[in-house]
Amino acid sequence: MKLILAADSDWAIGREGGLPARLPEDMKFFRETTTGHAVVMGRKTWESFPKRPLPDRENFIVSRTMKQADGARVFGSVEEFVDFSKSYDGEIYVIGGGEIYAQLLPYCDEALITRVYECFGGDTFFTDIDALPEWEIAETSSVIKTGCYNIRFFRYVRKA
């Protein structure tokens, strides 16, 4: 499994049920990276999309309360999803929200993180992966200007 997200300088990934900012380059990267693969998310992330399911991707939802969703397969627990993922033949991208990222991070071997050099005052945060000794940066992009923000793409890998 791989994790994909955008975080501001305080590691905020969400605000008021949505993304803290619109970042065209990050959205393009997300779309190009996940298209043709599977994505897994929590119920709130699923409900935040204006159009569901995400096109050209297999959509998985982990939710204790949701039983079914048009165009997606629903799992009642993280454990149920992890068991399924072990036999899944293809790449799976964890796409949020905060609880799902935290619960599935231990099962990921790669993290694609867009860092935004700005503080948005978010209310949902991701773990400072730079402080986790089991992770290291494998690749970084140069700084990219998107809208009025500077961003950089990072690829982290779990140390062997």
N, C-alpha and C positions, 0 to 999 in steps of 0.2 A: 504494500500500500504506500501511496505517496500523499503528502499533505500539500495543499496549495492555498495561499492566503495573501492578503495585503495588510500591513500593520503600520501604524504611524510611529513616531519616535518614542512614544510611551507604550508601545505594543498594543494599542487599541485597534480592534478589528471591527467594531460595530458601535452604532449609536442609534437608540430609539428604534430597534428592530430592523435596521438597515445598515448599509455601508456608511462609514463616516464621510466619504467623499467619492465623487465620480472621477475615475482615473482612466481615460480612454486607452492609454498604452497598456495598463494592467488588465483591463477588460479584454482587449485584443489578445494578450498573452494567455489569459485564462481560457478564452474560447478556443484558441489554436491548440493549446496544450491538452485540454480535456476532451475535445471533439473526437469521437470515434472510440472513446473509452467509457468506463463506468465512473459515476460520481456517487458518493454517499454523503448524506446530510441528515440533520435533525429536522423535526417537524416545523419548527419556526423558520428555519432557512427555506424549506420547501414552500411554506406559505408566503414568504417574502417575495417570491418570484412573480412578476406580473404575468408571465406565460409559463405554464407547466405542462408537461415535463420539460427539462432542458433538452432542446433538440439534438439529435445525432449523438446521444449519449444514453447509456443504460442508467436509469435513475434508481437509487436505493435510498430508503428513508429508515432511520432508526427512531422509533417512538414507542413509549409505553402506552399512549392513549389513542393514537391513530391506528386503525385496523386495515384500511385499504386506501389507495390513491390511484386515480386514473393515470396510467402511463408510468407507474413506479411500483417497485416491490418494497413492501413494508416489513421490517423486522421489529419484533417486540422488545429486544434488548441488544446491547452492545455485544454481549457474549454470543447471542444467536447470530448476529452479523459476522463476528470474527470467525466463528465456526464455518459459516458459509464461505467467507472470503478465502479460507485455506484451500478450497477446492475450485475456486473461481479461476477460469483460464483467461486472464487479461489484466490490464492495469486498472486499478481503482484509485481514484483521487478523493481524498477527504476534503469537503468544501465548506464545512461549518455546520452549526455555529460553535460558539465557545465551548459548550459542554462536550460536543462530539469531538472537537479537536483535542480536548484534554483527555478524553477517554480512549481515543484511537491513536494518539501520538506514540504510545509504547509499541504499537504494532506496525508503525511506519518505518521505512528504511531510508526515505528521502523526503525532504521538505523544500518546496519551492515558495520562497517568501519574497514578496515585493515590499521593500521598505520605503516609506514616504517620509521625507525629511520635513515634517510638520507635526504639530500637535493638534488633534481635532477634538479633544475633550470627550472621548468615547465612554461608553458604559459597559462594553464587553472587551475583554483583553485576552491575548494569547501569552503563553509563557515566554519569558526571555530565553529563547533557545541558545543564545550566545553564552548564557550562564550554565547551560547543561553540559557536563563533561563528556557525555556520550555522543555529542553532535559536533561536527566541524564543517566549516565552509569549504565546499569543493569548487565553486565557481561564483564569480560576481560579474555583473555587467558594468559598463561605465554609467555615470549618472545621466538620466534621461529626463528631459523637460516634458511634462504632460499637463496640459492646461496651465495653471499657474504654480504647479508643484514640481519638485525634483524627486525622482524616484530612482531606485536601483534594484535590480533583480539579483537574488541570492539563491544558490542551490546548496542546501545542506545535506550531508549524508551522515548516517549513523556510523560511528567508528566500529571497526571489526573487533 
